[in-house]
Amino acid sequence: EDLVEVRDPRFEGMPLPIVEKYDLQPYLAFALRRDGRPIGVLIVEGTPENLNNRRDDLVVFSDYLAMALGNARAFERERRRAREAETLLDVGEVLSRTTDLIPVLASVAQNCARVAGFDRCTMFLVDDDGKLQPTMSQFADGHVDQEAWERFKSTAPDLPAAYEVLRTGAVLAFDDPTVDSSDLNPEWWSNSFGIEAALYLPLVAWGETFGVLVLDRSRPHRITDSQIRLARGVAAQGAVAIGLTRALAGERAAKARLEELDALKTTFVAAVSHELRTPLTTIIGFGSLLDAHVTDAEGRDFLSLIQRESTHLETLISNLLMASNIEAGVLELRRDEVDLSAVVNEAVELVGRLFPGRRFDTAIDDGLTLPRADAGCLRQVFINLIQNAAKYSPEGTPVSITATATSEGHCRVEVSDRGPGIRPEERELVFERFHRGRNQGVQGTGIGLYLVRELVTGHDGSVWVEDGPTGSGARFVVELPVSVPAASAV
C-alpha cells in the first residue's frame, strides 16, 4: 500500500526488517514511486497524534522526495554514461596517436580501473602457446608499483580464475574473500597482495579472445552489475585496440617483407638483364653479318624474323634494366647536347623493324636541340611510345609522330594512333608500373609507359595522354624544356 500505519513495530509479519532492527516506535511508512515504479520507502517515526496531524504534509513530502531521488538517480546514470564515454574516448585518442601496444594497454587499464571503481587493472594476453602472460598493470590513479608488479608477474600466471574465463568466456566476480576462497580464487591471491575483490573479464573482439582483464581492489565491497557493465565496455574497447595494434604490426611486417622481396626482385631483374644482353648482342651482331650472305627468299624471311625478334627482346631488356635501375635509385642521366629530331627518327626506324607492315607518318622539325639531356634514355622513351601506339592500332592504320618547338621554350613530341583509345579515368593509371590496359589481347610487360613517365620526369619534362586528333585513338604528348637543370640521377 502507499500508506501504512503500524502502532506496534513488533507486529507479526512486519514487512520492514529495519523497524525491528532499530526498535522503531509507532511510525508511518510511505512507498516512494517514480513514473509508477517503486524506488524506496520513507519511514517516519513519531507519536500517533503527530503522525496523524502531519499525515497530509508527509504525503506531499514523500512525493517530493520520490521526485528528488528519481532525479538524482537519473543524474547519476548520465554521469556514469559520461564517464564511460570519456573513458572510451581516451582509449580511442591514445590509439589514434600510437600503434604501440603498451601505451594503448596502459590507457585501457587505467581508465577501466577508474571508471569501474577498482584500484588496479591487469591485462593477461595469450601467447603463441596459448598461455596467459601478464602484460600490463596500471593503478586507477596512474601510479606504478614496480616491486609489486614484479612479484605479481611471478605468481599471476597460476591464476586459475583467469584460465577459467579464457576457457568459458564468462565473467567471474569475487568480492568476499572469506566466502569466495576456492580453487578458482585461492587464499594466496588475497593474502599476498591484500586483494579483497576481483573481477575477471575476457578480452574478445571479432570472435577472437586476446586474453583476460583482471580488476582488483584492496577493500571489500560488493561488485555491482553496473560496475561489470562498465568494465565490459572498456574491456571490449581494449580488445579492439589489441586487435588493431596486432593487425597493424602484422601489416607493417608484411610490408617490410614485401619491400625486401621487391628489392630482391629488382636486383634479380638487373642481374638477369645484364646477363641476357651479352648473348643478345652476339645474336644481333651475327644477324647483321648474315644479312650480306643470305640471298634466297626463305633464308631472308628467317633472317628477318631473327632480327625482328632480337630487336624486340633488346627493347624489353632495356626497359627492364632501366626500370630496375630507377627503382634502385642508381640510374644516372648522361647529360649532353642532344639532337631531338635525330633521336625521334632513330626510334621510328627501330620500331619500324618490329612492325614491318605498319605505316609511320612523321613530321619532325630539324634542329630540335636539348642542351643537357640523355640521348639513350630519350630514345627509349620514344621507342616505347611509338611501339605502344603500333601495338594498339588496327591493321592498315598509320601511327603519327610529330616533333616541334613551342613558343614557351619547349620541345613537343606527339605520338598518335587510331586504336581503342584510353578512357579518361584510366589516363593516369596507364603510367603506373605493371598496369595493363583493357585490351588484354595485346602482349606487354606493363612497364613501358611507367618508364616513359619516369625518364621524362627525370628530364624535368611532362607527359600525358589525350584523345587522338580524329576523335578516336590516343595521343601521347611529351614536352621537354630546352634548358634542363643538371641532376645526377632519376
TORSE-388075 format. One line per field, with one value per residue (C-alpha): x, y, z; residue number from 1; residue in three letters. Coordinates in steps of 0.001 Angstrom, whole numbers, plus 500000, padded with zeros to 6 digits. Layout:
residues N
X: (X,...) .
Y: (Y,...) .
Z: (Z,...) .
gufi: (NUM,...) .
fiba: (ALA,...) .
end
This chain:
residues 490
X: (500000,501082,500495,500805,500108,501525,501255,503199,506532,506820,503583,503928,504548,506003,507383,510094,513011,514541,511696,512641,516367,516183,513258,511122,508069,504777,505508,504085,505614,505231,506007,508215,507309,508669,506838,504662,507617,508571,512025,512013,510147,510002,509575,508582,508627,506605,503697,500354,498954,501754,501747,498024,498157,501011,499857,498921,502176,504125,502324,503363,506899,507157,506127,508851,511363,510490,510941,514292,515561,514460,516242,519394,519424,518881,521720,523994,523145,524075,527308,528113,527423,529576,532439,532125,532091,535074,536949,536280,537289,540573,541376,540485,542640,545653,545054,544921,548307,550258,550057,552468,550600,551992,550746,547372,547097,548181,545378,542825,543933,543952,540630,538969,540027,538948,535535,534601,535662,538644,542189,544059,543618,545899,545901,546927,547470,547534,550938,551643,551467,548034,549427,548331,551167,550860,551433,550273,549160,548020,546529,543483,545388,548196,550997,553199,554454,557260,558177,554611,554348,557434,556087,552712,554162,555971,552746,549936,550322,548996,545649,543026,540183,541882,542165,538532,537496,539732,538116,534459,534362,532269,532767,533893,533461,534879,534013,534221,537485,536008,533333,534903,538064,538041,540033,539274,540086,542789,543641,547185,545688,544242,546879,549852,548539,545785,543128,539565,537650,538495,536650,537786,536620,537575,539219,537230,536930,535851,535302,538909,539932,543127,543404,541842,541391,541516,540265,541024,540781,542009,538709,535698,532719,530052,530710,527575,526028,526701,530426,530504,528743,531172,534160,532862,532539,536122,537372,535684,537415,540703,540210,539547,542682,544750,543346,544040,547595,548376,546850,548872,552025,551358,550711,553977,555867,554209,555017,558655,558793,557234,559743,562542,561192,560745,564379,565466,563336,564883,568381,567490,565977,569022,571401,569425,569095,572859,573418,570946,572473,575763,574345,571702,574393,576114,572881,572188,575787,575895,572411,573796,576731,574367,572377,575064,575295,571713,570081,567289,563772,563175,566506,565747,562403,564123,566788,564171,562358,565598,566413,562868,562587,566116,565244,562054,563977,566573,563805,562319,565689,566443,563072,563634,567170,566196,563147,565190,567844,565189,563636,567062,567853,571034,570087,572306,571444,574387,573847,574936,573668,571071,569575,565962,564888,567631,566612,562944,563882,566037,563122,560779,563286,563776,560045,559564,561683,559378,556255,557307,553737,552915,552864,554518,553661,556330,556591,559752,561346,565077,567351,565436,568226,568260,571389,571532,569794,570463,570069,569785,567052,565064,565426,563885,561027,560057,560610,558154,555560,555741,555776,552781,550855,551717,550587,547180,546463,544290,545986,546270,546070,549031,550884,551538,554686,555276,558074,558005,559299,556732,556544,557022,560585,559764,560132,556847,556603,553207,552568,549024,547206,543724,543305,540626,541808,542111,539197,539616,539581,542499,544754,546789,546812,548478,551732,551722,554135,552682,549337,547735,545038,541625,542757,544076,544782,547868,551063,553257,555029,553202,556411,556890,554716,555882,559422,558310,556951,559990,562514,560571,560178,563927,564431,562091,559534,555916,553909,550176,547603,544512,542065,543517,543370,540496,538420,539417,542548,545018,547638,550617,552276,555812,557076,560717,562266,565028,567079,567323,568857,571820,570548,572690,570038,566427) .
Y: (500000,503612,504463,502068,502871,500498,501121,498030,497666,494100,493108,489596,489597,493121,493600,496122,494491,497923,498630,495738,496342,499895,499308,501975,503235,503975,505183,505801,504148,505752,503992,506230,505939,507496,507066,504433,502329,501842,503247,503077,503536,506560,505672,508467,507697,509698,509799,508701,512206,513935,511338,511688,515508,515688,512841,515069,517026,513776,512535,515685,515410,511771,512819,515496,513052,510457,513074,514200,510633,509898,512992,512135,508631,509914,512400,509645,507490,510333,510915,507226,507284,510404,508714,505663,507769,509781,506567,505147,508491,508500,504980,505894,509022,507015,504524,507378,508709,505455,501857,500759,498177,499087,502726,501604,498876,501294,503687,500883,499519,502850,504012,500664,500669,504292,504080,500750,501786,499480,500139,498410,496721,493996,492520,488988,488341,484925,483973,481680,478632,479553,480650,483810,486265,489296,492165,495402,496523,500036,501689,503898,506912,506337,505383,502341,499932,498186,495920,494675,494232,492020,489886,489800,488606,485733,484322,485623,483011,480457,482234,479512,482041,483706,480411,479633,482925,482181,478758,479748,483397,484136,486944,485929,488198,487629,490291,488463,486591,484893,483291,483193,481296,478305,476536,479456,482126,480709,482402,483319,485715,487917,487138,488028,491303,492349,491962,491906,491921,490891,490916,488820,489624,488156,490390,489468,491217,489923,486477,486179,486063,488016,487498,488270,491594,491495,494324,494248,496414,496237,496990,494681,495945,494166,494197,495561,494802,498418,498013,494814,496546,499478,497157,495060,498162,499232,495647,495439,498676,497274,494081,496108,498172,494996,493539,496717,497137,493500,493786,496929,495267,492323,494682,496525,493231,492122,495481,495205,491693,492828,495678,493192,490880,493844,494831,491248,491225,494476,493111,489873,491651,493903,490936,488855,491796,492286,488578,488478,491438,489691,486745,489022,491386,488399,487273,490753,491147,487842,488546,491716,489757,487174,489930,490228,486458,485164,485663,483080,484147,481602,482422,486120,485518,483550,486204,488959,487065,486672,490365,491478,489261,490150,493831,493221,491336,494086,496645,494511,494034,497761,498534,496033,497234,500907,500251,498261,500978,503656,501677,501151,504869,504191,505295,508233,510527,511253,514916,516170,518170,516044,516404,515575,515157,512558,510641,510538,509400,506589,505435,505442,503416,500803,500326,500110,496931,495412,496279,495980,496284,499395,502893,505642,509213,511567,515341,516165,519587,519742,521426,520488,520501,519899,521332,518841,515503,511764,510582,506889,507459,509705,507163,504574,506971,507385,503715,502775,505360,504514,500760,501121,503023,500391,497521,499052,500354,498313,496799,499216,502378,504724,505875,509602,511150,514885,516841,520632,523580,525536,529242,528531,527323,523590,520769,518907,515368,513792,510109,509391,506197,505155,502337,501877,504918,505308,506187,509422,507559,505368,508076,508437,504704,503792,505306,503106,500203,496897,498490,496863,498403,496874,495320,492120,490565,492771,491417,493567,493856,496924,498868,500696,503708,503677,504035,506852,508880,508321,509224,512285,513472,512956,515477,517967,517342,516179,513508,512939,511193,512624,511763,511251,514086,512435,511853,508195,506507,508092,510809,510794,514179,514717,518213,518797,522141,523432,524229,521262,521588,519324,516435,513431,510690,509912) .
Z: (500000,499513,503188,506099,509764,512383,516128,517239,515396,516591,514926,513472,509704,509659,506082,507072,508958,509623,512089,514312,513871,515201,517609,515953,517781,516069,512535,509103,506011,502577,499281,497127,493439,490255,486963,488596,489749,493421,494184,498002,501275,503588,507288,509700,513439,515948,518310,516948,517404,515470,512721,512202,512272,509747,507560,504578,504811,504914,501828,499924,501316,500196,496661,496594,497997,495355,492649,494101,494376,490824,489522,491485,490083,486537,487028,488318,485311,482979,484896,484585,480854,480530,482408,480204,477026,478285,479015,475565,474050,475992,474806,471222,471405,472557,469755,467226,468421,468505,467391,470123,472193,475641,475808,474490,477119,479854,478883,478741,482142,483976,482525,483155,486837,487277,485609,487227,490745,491253,492449,489662,486289,484945,481464,480590,476873,475247,473827,470867,473153,474497,477871,479657,480145,482498,480073,481698,485165,485955,489035,488632,489969,487480,489903,489319,491984,490131,493040,493442,489677,489575,492452,490750,487439,489158,490630,488416,485636,488137,488483,487833,487509,484557,482700,483539,481922,478939,478574,479036,478030,481135,483656,487163,490199,493701,496295,499649,500313,503391,501203,497737,498625,496285,493636,491310,493893,496228,499529,498476,495933,498688,501314,499096,497715,500121,497446,498799,495490,491928,488617,485621,482076,478685,476065,472966,469594,466168,467640,468862,472523,473071,476815,480197,482024,485836,488072,491798,494898,498483,500253,500475,498521,496521,492784,491157,487786,486811,487502,485478,482590,482616,482863,479982,477805,478425,478083,474677,473659,474909,472914,469763,470447,470892,467690,465720,467005,466263,462798,462114,463399,461101,458222,458874,458982,455744,454131,455210,453798,450511,450284,450884,448179,445836,446371,445689,442550,441367,441954,440188,437171,436858,437058,434555,432176,432191,431619,428718,426972,426205,424192,422640,421377,419780,418094,416722,415536,413648,412272,410723,409235,407739,406073,403368,402727,402770,399381,398992,399864,402641,404270,404110,405846,408605,408999,409124,411862,413860,413541,414429,417499,418615,418363,420336,423007,423179,423804,426573,428258,428037,429647,432464,433120,433180,435361,437896,437994,438542,441414,442949,442505,440528,437017,436125,433234,430990,430250,426855,423906,422130,418656,419494,415877,415329,418481,417405,413873,415307,417448,414446,412405,415138,415774,412008,412042,414645,412636,409000,407721,409713,408228,410268,409305,410642,410709,412643,412655,412064,414555,417711,420285,424020,425642,428554,428053,427882,424292,425221,427762,425444,422628,424950,425744,422098,421239,423982,422926,419207,419864,422191,419505,416891,419147,419811,416279,413910,410857,407964,410093,410436,413536,413510,415054,415190,416859,417023,419027,421063,421802,425530,425027,424968,422501,421959,420623,419881,419121,417880,416916,415834,418313,421005,422941,426699,428943,430969,434305,433139,431747,434927,435638,432317,433621,436739,436916,435609,434702,431676,429527,428898,425593,427147,423745,423384,424907,427109,430447,431763,432402,429082,429892,433528,432192,429859,432765,434989,432274,431082,434678,435161,432332,434074,431375,431389,429586,429318,427148,425484,422725,419268,416702,414813,417944,418118,419399,421779,421560,423921,424363,425705,426479,427361,428350,426167,429274,431645,435194,435872,438014,438815,438789,438011) .
gufi: (1,2,3,4,5,6,7,8,9,10,11,12,13,14,15,16,17,18,19,20,21,22,23,24,25,26,27,28,29,30,31,32,33,34,35,36,37,38,39,40,41,42,43,44,45,46,47,48,49,50,51,52,53,54,55,56,57,58,59,60,61,62,63,64,65,66,67,68,69,70,71,72,73,74,75,76,77,78,79,80,81,82,83,84,85,86,87,88,89,90,91,92,93,94,95,96,97,98,99,100,101,102,103,104,105,106,107,108,109,110,111,112,113,114,115,116,117,118,119,120,121,122,123,124,125,126,127,128,129,130,131,132,133,134,135,136,137,138,139,140,141,142,143,144,145,146,147,148,149,150,151,152,153,154,155,156,157,158,159,160,161,162,163,164,165,166,167,168,169,170,171,172,173,174,175,176,177,178,179,180,181,182,183,184,185,186,187,188,189,190,191,192,193,194,195,196,197,198,199,200,201,202,203,204,205,206,207,208,209,210,211,212,213,214,215,216,217,218,219,220,221,222,223,224,225,226,227,228,229,230,231,232,233,234,235,236,237,238,239,240,241,242,243,244,245,246,247,248,249,250,251,252,253,254,255,256,257,258,259,260,261,262,263,264,265,266,267,268,269,270,271,272,273,274,275,276,277,278,279,280,281,282,283,284,285,286,287,288,289,290,291,292,293,294,295,296,297,298,299,300,301,302,303,304,305,306,307,308,309,310,311,312,313,314,315,316,317,318,319,320,321,322,323,324,325,326,327,328,329,330,331,332,333,334,335,336,337,338,339,340,341,342,343,344,345,346,347,348,349,350,351,352,353,354,355,356,357,358,359,360,361,362,363,364,365,366,367,368,369,370,371,372,373,374,375,376,377,378,379,380,381,382,383,384,385,386,387,388,389,390,391,392,393,394,395,396,397,398,399,400,401,402,403,404,405,406,407,408,409,410,411,412,413,414,415,416,417,418,419,420,421,422,423,424,425,426,427,428,429,430,431,432,433,434,435,436,437,438,439,440,441,442,443,444,445,446,447,448,449,450,451,452,453,454,455,456,457,458,459,460,461,462,463,464,465,466,467,468,469,470,471,472,473,474,475,476,477,478,479,480,481,482,483,484,485,486,487,488,489,490) .
fiba: (GLU,ASP,LEU,VAL,GLU,VAL,ARG,ASP,PRO,ARG,PHE,GLU,GLY,MET,PRO,LEU,PRO,ILE,VAL,GLU,LYS,TYR,ASP,LEU,GLN,PRO,TYR,LEU,ALA,PHE,ALA,LEU,ARG,ARG,ASP,GLY,ARG,PRO,ILE,GLY,VAL,LEU,ILE,VAL,GLU,GLY,THR,PRO,GLU,ASN,LEU,ASN,ASN,ARG,ARG,ASP,ASP,LEU,VAL,VAL,PHE,SER,ASP,TYR,LEU,ALA,MET,ALA,LEU,GLY,ASN,ALA,ARG,ALA,PHE,GLU,ARG,GLU,ARG,ARG,ARG,ALA,ARG,GLU,ALA,GLU,THR,LEU,LEU,ASP,VAL,GLY,GLU,VAL,LEU,SER,ARG,THR,THR,ASP,LEU,ILE,PRO,VAL,LEU,ALA,SER,VAL,ALA,GLN,ASN,CYS,ALA,ARG,VAL,ALA,GLY,PHE,ASP,ARG,CYS,THR,MET,PHE,LEU,VAL,ASP,ASP,ASP,GLY,LYS,LEU,GLN,PRO,THR,MET,SER,GLN,PHE,ALA,ASP,GLY,HIS,VAL,ASP,GLN,GLU,ALA,TRP,GLU,ARG,PHE,LYS,SER,THR,ALA,PRO,ASP,LEU,PRO,ALA,ALA,TYR,GLU,VAL,LEU,ARG,THR,GLY,ALA,VAL,LEU,ALA,PHE,ASP,ASP,PRO,THR,VAL,ASP,SER,SER,ASP,LEU,ASN,PRO,GLU,TRP,TRP,SER,ASN,SER,PHE,GLY,ILE,GLU,ALA,ALA,LEU,TYR,LEU,PRO,LEU,VAL,ALA,TRP,GLY,GLU,THR,PHE,GLY,VAL,LEU,VAL,LEU,ASP,ARG,SER,ARG,PRO,HIS,ARG,ILE,THR,ASP,SER,GLN,ILE,ARG,LEU,ALA,ARG,GLY,VAL,ALA,ALA,GLN,GLY,ALA,VAL,ALA,ILE,GLY,LEU,THR,ARG,ALA,LEU,ALA,GLY,GLU,ARG,ALA,ALA,LYS,ALA,ARG,LEU,GLU,GLU,LEU,ASP,ALA,LEU,LYS,THR,THR,PHE,VAL,ALA,ALA,VAL,SER,HIS,GLU,LEU,ARG,THR,PRO,LEU,THR,THR,ILE,ILE,GLY,PHE,GLY,SER,LEU,LEU,ASP,ALA,HIS,VAL,THR,ASP,ALA,GLU,GLY,ARG,ASP,PHE,LEU,SER,LEU,ILE,GLN,ARG,GLU,SER,THR,HIS,LEU,GLU,THR,LEU,ILE,SER,ASN,LEU,LEU,MET,ALA,SER,ASN,ILE,GLU,ALA,GLY,VAL,LEU,GLU,LEU,ARG,ARG,ASP,GLU,VAL,ASP,LEU,SER,ALA,VAL,VAL,ASN,GLU,ALA,VAL,GLU,LEU,VAL,GLY,ARG,LEU,PHE,PRO,GLY,ARG,ARG,PHE,ASP,THR,ALA,ILE,ASP,ASP,GLY,LEU,THR,LEU,PRO,ARG,ALA,ASP,ALA,GLY,CYS,LEU,ARG,GLN,VAL,PHE,ILE,ASN,LEU,ILE,GLN,ASN,ALA,ALA,LYS,TYR,SER,PRO,GLU,GLY,THR,PRO,VAL,SER,ILE,THR,ALA,THR,ALA,THR,SER,GLU,GLY,HIS,CYS,ARG,VAL,GLU,VAL,SER,ASP,ARG,GLY,PRO,GLY,ILE,ARG,PRO,GLU,GLU,ARG,GLU,LEU,VAL,PHE,GLU,ARG,PHE,HIS,ARG,GLY,ARG,ASN,GLN,GLY,VAL,GLN,GLY,THR,GLY,ILE,GLY,LEU,TYR,LEU,VAL,ARG,GLU,LEU,VAL,THR,GLY,HIS,ASP,GLY,SER,VAL,TRP,VAL,GLU,ASP,GLY,PRO,THR,GLY,SER,GLY,ALA,ARG,PHE,VAL,VAL,GLU,LEU,PRO,VAL,SER,VAL,PRO,ALA,ALA,SER,ALA,VAL) .
end
